[in-house]
Amino acid sequence: MSEIKKTCRAVLIAMISAVLTAGCSSAAAAPSVSTDSSDAATFVIEHAKVSYLGPAGTYTEEATQFFFPDAGELIPEATVPEAIEDVVSGKADYAVIPQENTLGGTVTNYADALIASDSIYVIGEVILPISQTLMGLPGAELSEIRTVCSHAQGIAQSAAWRSEHLPDAEAVEMASTAAAASYVAETGDKTIAAVAAPGAAKLYGLSVLAENVQITDTNKTRFYVLSSSRLEAADLTHAVFVASCEANRIDDIVVAIHNAGMELVTIHDRPEGSDLGVYNYIIETECPDGITEKNLKDVLAYSEVRFLGSFNVMEKGK
């Protein structure tokens, strides 16, 4: 069995344990669990409802399908807050949202939505390679393009390429890369192109004008998988916290994380909103030997810190 499949199995088993421990929302049917008699430890979550940042054809959809290959229903939403609310309300069992990109950094409004949700836990992470593609109407030529549409991340990631190849083209931000591809298909204007996932071209009947228009081939995006219940298992290697404090307090919390046996993976700050110099910090940590309750207790001794969940990471190869 491949390492990816082993990781998927471990994550799915942990998810099953959490669902069975926490119980099921009356507003949504429980995902069923099946086993293969040839491998009694292999579990598959069937019929789970998974919300994600849509529409169809986004990288978030690809991350969702990678983490949930046997989902019963995928629910595309127009915004990250709507996808999160689906889990809170019971419309969906899980949600998948973008969190950070190699080139564009953290997506600030998505981070704000995660911070604002006090009844949501991170139960998984997907790291997806990002290969941005420039696409236009069939018959369009690169020399004709005057406008390029994409999500803010797509615009940032393709900035250097566009500066060289389309220096006079206007960049227009849209809600998602797939929304940009859909817009190009609907306009019928050969002077407009979209930067989106390669699959969006086929989905919306567009032609590929240029491949790999991102700055680097190492471009990746981190996605969080969310649930209304936290995972509790011995082999979860990552944990994420929100710390709400003044800037001069965060170094104490980082030292506490280190002393608790965990190391930083990422840290992002967002204005807390009450005063200058006060921030919400999203802090992802790692402990290869597994996050323990003692690890968590030592960090949560700080009143400014809130636990957002522990999980394993799955990375999709190119």
C-alpha positions in Angstrom: 0.0 0.0 0.0 1.4 3.5 -0.9 2.4 6.0 1.7 -0.5 8.3 0.6 -3.0 5.5 1.0 -1.6 4.6 4.4 -1.9 8.3 5.4 -5.4 8.5 4.0 -6.4 5.4 6.0 -5.0 6.7 9.2 -6.7 10.0 8.8 -10.1 8.4 7.9 -9.9 6.0 10.8 -9.3 9.0 13.1 -12.2 10.8 11.6 -14.4 7.8 12.1 -13.4 7.7 15.8 -14.2 11.4 16.2 -17.6 11.0 14.6 -18.6 8.0 16.6 -17.3 9.6 19.8 -19.0 13.0 19.3 -22.3 11.7 17.9 -24.1 13.0 14.9 -26.0 16.2 14.4 -29.8 15.7 14.0 -29.7 18.0 11.0 -27.5 15.7 8.9 -27.4 12.0 8.3 -24.4 10.2 9.8 -21.7 9.1 7.3 -21.8 5.3 7.2 -18.7 3.2 7.7 -17.8 0.2 5.7 -14.9 -2.3 6.0 -13.3 -4.6 3.5 -13.0 -8.1 4.9 -9.6 -8.5 3.3 -8.3 -5.6 5.4 -10.3 -5.1 8.5 -8.5 -1.8 9.4 -9.5 -0.1 6.2 -12.4 2.3 6.7 -14.2 4.4 4.1 -16.5 7.3 4.9 -19.5 6.9 2.6 -22.3 9.4 2.1 -20.5 12.2 3.9 -21.6 15.7 2.9 -18.7 18.0 2.3 -18.9 21.7 1.7 -16.1 23.6 -0.1 -15.3 26.9 -1.7 -16.8 26.6 -5.2 -17.8 26.6 -7.9 -16.9 23.4 -9.6 -13.4 23.4 -11.0 -11.6 25.2 -8.2 -8.4 23.9 -6.5 -10.5 23.6 -3.4 -12.7 21.1 -5.1 -9.6 19.1 -6.1 -8.4 19.1 -2.5 -11.8 18.0 -1.4 -11.9 15.1 -3.8 -8.4 14.1 -2.8 -9.3 14.0 0.9 -12.8 12.6 0.5 -12.6 10.2 -2.5 -15.8 8.5 -1.4 -17.9 11.5 -0.3 -21.6 11.1 -0.8 -22.2 14.8 -1.8 -20.0 17.7 -2.5 -21.6 21.1 -1.8 -19.9 24.1 -3.6 -20.4 27.4 -1.8 -19.7 30.9 -3.0 -17.7 31.9 0.1 -15.6 30.4 2.8 -18.0 31.7 5.6 -20.9 29.9 3.8 -18.9 26.6 3.6 -18.1 26.9 7.4 -21.7 27.7 8.2 -22.8 24.5 6.4 -20.9 22.5 9.1 -22.1 24.6 12.0 -25.7 24.3 10.8 -25.4 20.6 10.0 -26.0 21.0 6.3 -22.6 19.4 5.8 -20.5 17.0 7.8 -17.2 18.6 6.8 -15.8 21.7 5.0 -12.6 22.3 3.0 -11.2 25.8 2.8 -7.9 27.3 1.4 -5.6 28.6 4.0 -2.1 29.5 2.7 -0.2 29.5 -0.6 3.6 29.4 -1.3 3.5 32.6 -3.3 0.4 34.5 -2.2 0.7 33.7 1.5 -2.3 33.4 3.8 -5.7 34.3 2.4 -6.7 36.9 4.9 -10.5 36.8 4.7 -10.4 33.0 4.9 -8.2 33.2 8.0 -10.6 35.7 9.5 -13.5 33.3 8.8 -11.7 30.5 10.6 -10.8 32.7 13.6 -14.4 33.8 13.9 -15.8 30.3 14.1 -15.6 29.1 17.7 -17.5 25.8 17.1 -15.3 24.5 14.3 -12.2 22.2 14.5 -9.4 21.5 12.0 -9.4 17.7 11.5 -7.2 17.4 8.4 -4.8 19.3 6.1 -4.2 18.8 2.3 -1.2 20.3 0.6 -1.9 20.6 -3.1 0.6 21.4 -5.9 -0.7 24.4 -7.9 -0.2 24.7 -11.6 -1.9 27.8 -12.9 -3.1 27.8 -16.5 -4.0 30.7 -18.7 -7.2 29.9 -20.7 -9.5 31.7 -23.1 -12.2 31.1 -25.7 -11.5 28.6 -28.5 -9.7 30.4 -31.3 -8.3 33.1 -29.0 -4.6 34.1 -29.4 -2.3 35.1 -26.6 -1.6 38.4 -28.5 -5.3 39.3 -28.3 -5.6 39.1 -24.5 -6.4 42.5 -22.9 -7.9 41.3 -19.6 -6.9 38.5 -17.2 -9.4 37.3 -14.6 -8.6 35.2 -11.6 -8.8 34.8 -7.8 -6.5 37.2 -5.9 -4.1 34.3 -5.4 -4.1 33.4 -9.1 -3.4 37.1 -10.0 -0.5 37.2 -7.4 0.9 33.9 -8.5 1.0 34.8 -12.2 2.1 38.4 -11.8 5.7 37.8 -13.0 4.6 35.8 -16.0 2.0 38.3 -17.0 4.5 41.1 -16.7 6.7 39.4 -19.2 4.1 38.0 -21.6 1.0 40.3 -21.2 2.4 43.5 -19.8 -0.6 45.6 -21.0 -3.3 43.3 -19.9 -5.6 44.4 -17.0 -5.9 42.0 -14.0 -9.4 41.6 -12.6 -10.0 39.9 -9.3 -12.8 37.4 -9.0 -14.3 35.2 -6.2 -12.4 32.1 -7.4 -10.3 30.8 -10.3 -13.2 28.7 -11.5 -15.5 31.7 -11.4 -13.0 33.5 -13.6 -13.1 30.6 -16.1 -16.9 30.5 -16.1 -17.0 34.3 -16.7 -14.7 34.0 -19.7 -16.9 31.3 -21.2 -20.0 33.3 -20.6 -18.7 36.6 -22.1 -17.8 35.2 -25.5 -15.0 37.8 -25.6 -11.7 36.5 -27.0 -9.8 39.4 -25.4 -10.5 38.1 -21.9 -8.6 35.2 -20.4 -8.6 33.4 -17.0 -5.9 32.0 -14.8 -7.3 28.8 -13.3 -6.8 25.2 -12.6 -6.1 23.1 -15.7 -9.3 21.1 -15.3 -11.4 24.3 -15.5 -10.6 24.6 -19.2 -12.3 21.3 -20.1 -15.1 22.0 -17.6 -16.0 25.4 -19.1 -15.1 24.7 -22.8 -12.0 26.9 -22.9 -8.7 26.5 -24.7 -5.3 26.5 -22.9 -3.3 29.6 -24.0 -0.3 28.9 -21.6 0.6 26.4 -18.9 2.5 26.9 -15.7 2.1 30.6 -15.5 2.9 30.7 -11.8 6.3 32.1 -10.6 7.7 28.7 -9.5 7.1 25.0 -10.0 7.2 24.6 -6.2 3.9 26.5 -5.8 1.6 24.8 -3.3 -1.6 25.6 -1.3 -2.5 24.4 2.1 -6.2 23.5 2.7 -7.8 22.8 6.1 -10.5 20.2 6.5 -13.1 21.3 9.1 -15.6 19.5 11.4 -17.8 20.4 14.3 -16.0 17.7 16.3 -12.3 17.5 17.1 -10.2 14.4 16.4 -8.8 12.4 19.3 -6.2 9.9 18.3 -2.6 9.0 19.4 -0.9 9.5 16.0 -2.0 13.0 15.0 1.1 15.0 14.3 -0.1 18.6 13.9 -2.1 21.0 16.0 -3.4 24.5 15.4 -4.2 27.2 17.8 -5.5 30.8 17.8 -3.8 33.2 20.2 -5.5 36.6 20.8 -3.0 38.9 22.4 -0.7 42.0 22.2 2.3 41.6 19.9 4.7 41.6 22.8 3.0 38.6 24.3 3.3 36.2 21.3 7.0 35.4 21.9 6.0 33.9 25.3 3.4 31.7 23.7 5.9 30.6 21.0 8.4 29.6 23.6 5.7 27.7 25.5 4.9 25.8 22.3 8.5 24.9 21.9 8.8 23.9 25.6 5.7 21.7 25.3 7.6 19.6 22.7 6.0 21.1 19.5 7.6 23.2 16.7 6.1 25.9 14.6 4.9 25.1 11.1 3.2 28.4 10.3 2.1 31.6 12.1 -0.2 34.3 10.7 -1.5 37.4 12.3 -4.7 39.3 11.8 -5.9 42.4 13.6 -8.0 41.5 16.6 -10.1 44.7 16.2 -10.1 46.1 19.7 -6.9 48.1 19.7 -3.7 48.8 17.8 -1.1 46.2 18.4 -3.6 43.5 19.4 -3.8 40.5 17.0 -5.3 37.1 16.4 -2.5 34.7 15.6 -3.2 31.4 13.8 -0.4 29.1 14.9 0.1 25.6 13.3 2.5 23.3 15.2 4.0 19.9 14.6 5.2 17.0 16.8 6.3 14.0 14.7 5.8 11.6 17.6 2.2 12.6 18.0 0.4 15.5 19.7 -0.5 14.5 23.3 -3.0 15.9 25.8 0.0 17.1 27.9 1.3 19.0 24.8 -2.0 20.7 24.5 -2.4 21.4 28.3 0.9 23.1 28.5 0.0 25.5 25.7 -3.6 26.0 26.7 -2.4 27.1 30.2 -2.2 30.5 28.5 -5.6 32.1 28.7 -5.0 33.9 25.4 -4.8 30.6 23.5 -7.7 28.6 21.9 -7.4 25.1 20.5 -8.5 24.6 16.9 -7.8 21.0 16.5 -5.2 18.3 15.9 -4.8 16.3 12.6 -2.5 14.7 10.1 -1.3 16.2 6.8 -1.8 14.7 3.3 0.2 16.0 0.4 -0.8 15.2 -3.2 2.0 14.6 -5.7 2.2 16.2 -9.1 
